Amino acid sequence: MEIILDNAGKRFNRDWIFRNLTITFKEGQRYAITGPNGSGKSTLLQVLSGSMSPSSGKINWQQHAALPHEEVHKYVSIAAPYLEIIEEMTASEFLHFHQTFKPLNGTSIKDILEIIGLSHAADKQIRFYSSGMKQRVKLAQAIFASAPILLLDEPCTNLDTMGYELYHNLIKEYCQNKLVVVSSNDINEYNFCEKVISIMEHK
Ligand SMILES: Nc1ncnc2c1ncn2[C@@H]1O[C@H](COP(=O)(O)OP(=O)(O)OP(=O)(O)O)[C@@H](O)[C@H]1O
């Protein structure tokens, strides 16, 4: 699975967020998108996810042949601050619900909750979770999905030291063959990435 950007640009009204971006994102490789607040990291991630179209140039998702745009969501899992989890559900219910439209990678929900350190809170409504516990659930729904493309926007938001450690272990254990893109300002979130794309170099 590849994402191919060909001279792609995005603007809101008259402001270019990025432009002339030509890059092929390859399966099994890990990429970081870096830049200061408001520079356009999340915007680029949303273009890569297919939820936002580029204003110029082209984007293609290639799996043997080019994928139709409406199919792309099946191949992408994403965790981002602007994507909410359903707080009225328990973590266990939420992962079951999520699995109905995006299958898990074969790990059971019981095991996932144990791996992310939330077995003790499996039957508690997510609205009663701490922000770090919610972030663990967000990461789990994205990382344990069987999608080949994993997009992570500020993945360690609200995580403590053990949460960072968990995040790195999850990447190591479950994401070896995926195409991973991390949008971040924090080197500790993306130090495993082989390629770093600085958004400020594409203005
Ligand atoms: N839907 C939108 N309409 C208009 N402008 C937008 C929209 N979404 C984002 N922007 C603007 O685009 C710019 C880039 O925003 P973006 O969220 O991509 O930055 P970021 O690098 O992810 O920031 P942060 O590090 O703060 O999360 C900002 O100036 C923002 O105000």
The ligand as an SDF file (V2000), in Angstrom:
LIG
                    3D

 31 33  0  0  0  0  0  0  0  0999 V2000
  -11.1420   23.8590    8.0160 N   0  0  0  0  0  0  0  0  0  0  0  0
  -10.3110   24.9150    8.0440 C   0  0  0  0  0  0  0  0  0  0  0  0
  -10.6640   26.0850    7.4810 N   0  0  0  0  0  0  0  0  0  0  0  0
   -9.8310   27.1520    7.4840 C   0  0  0  0  0  0  0  0  0  0  0  0
   -8.6050   27.1360    8.0420 N   0  0  0  0  0  0  0  0  0  0  0  0
   -8.2060   25.9900    8.6230 C   0  0  0  0  0  0  0  0  0  0  0  0
   -9.0240   24.8240    8.6620 C   0  0  0  0  0  0  0  0  0  0  0  0
   -8.3500   23.8370    9.2950 N   0  0  0  0  0  0  0  0  0  0  0  0
   -7.1660   24.3570    9.6430 C   0  0  0  0  0  0  0  0  0  0  0  0
   -7.0670   25.6410    9.2420 N   0  0  0  0  0  0  0  0  0  0  0  0
   -5.8970   26.5260    9.3970 C   0  0  0  0  0  0  0  0  0  0  0  0
   -4.8040   25.8830    8.7640 O   0  0  0  0  0  0  0  0  0  0  0  0
   -3.6120   26.1160    9.5010 C   0  0  0  0  0  0  0  0  0  0  0  0
   -2.9620   24.7740    9.8190 C   0  0  0  0  0  0  0  0  0  0  0  0
   -3.7300   24.0970   10.8090 O   0  0  0  0  0  0  0  0  0  0  0  0
   -3.3540   22.6350   11.3260 P   0  0  0  0  0  0  0  0  0  0  0  0
   -4.3630   22.2420   12.3460 O   0  0  0  0  0  0  0  0  0  0  0  0
   -3.1620   21.7520   10.1560 O   0  0  0  0  0  0  0  0  0  0  0  0
   -1.9280   22.9100   12.0070 O   0  0  0  0  0  0  0  0  0  0  0  0
   -1.0340   21.9740   12.9420 P   0  0  0  0  0  0  0  0  0  0  0  0
    0.3700   22.1030   12.4420 O   0  0  0  0  0  0  0  0  0  0  0  0
   -1.6030   20.6110   13.0060 O   0  0  0  0  0  0  0  0  0  0  0  0
   -1.1770   22.7080   14.3470 O   0  0  0  0  0  0  0  0  0  0  0  0
   -1.0080   22.1750   15.8690 P   0  0  0  0  0  0  0  0  0  0  0  0
    0.4580   21.8420   16.0780 O   0  0  0  0  0  0  0  0  0  0  0  0
   -1.4110   23.3770   16.6670 O   0  0  0  0  0  0  0  0  0  0  0  0
   -1.9150   21.0080   16.0450 O   0  0  0  0  0  0  0  0  0  0  0  0
   -3.9980   26.9590   10.7100 C   0  0  0  0  0  0  0  0  0  0  0  0
   -3.7360   28.3000   10.4140 O   0  0  0  0  0  0  0  0  0  0  0  0
   -5.4820   26.7150   10.8440 C   0  0  0  0  0  0  0  0  0  0  0  0
   -6.1210   27.8330   11.3910 O   0  0  0  0  0  0  0  0  0  0  0  0
  1  2  1  0
  2  3  1  0
  2  7  2  0
  3  4  2  0
  4  5  1  0
  5  6  2  0
  6  7  1  0
  6 10  1  0
  7  8  1  0
  8  9  2  0
  9 10  1  0
 10 11  1  0
 11 12  1  0
 11 30  1  0
 12 13  1  0
 13 14  1  0
 13 28  1  0
 14 15  1  0
 15 16  1  0
 16 17  2  0
 16 18  1  0
 16 19  1  0
 19 20  1  0
 20 21  2  0
 20 22  1  0
 20 23  1  0
 23 24  1  0
 24 25  2  0
 24 26  1  0
 24 27  1  0
 28 29  1  0
 28 30  1  0
 30 31  1  0
M  END
$$$$
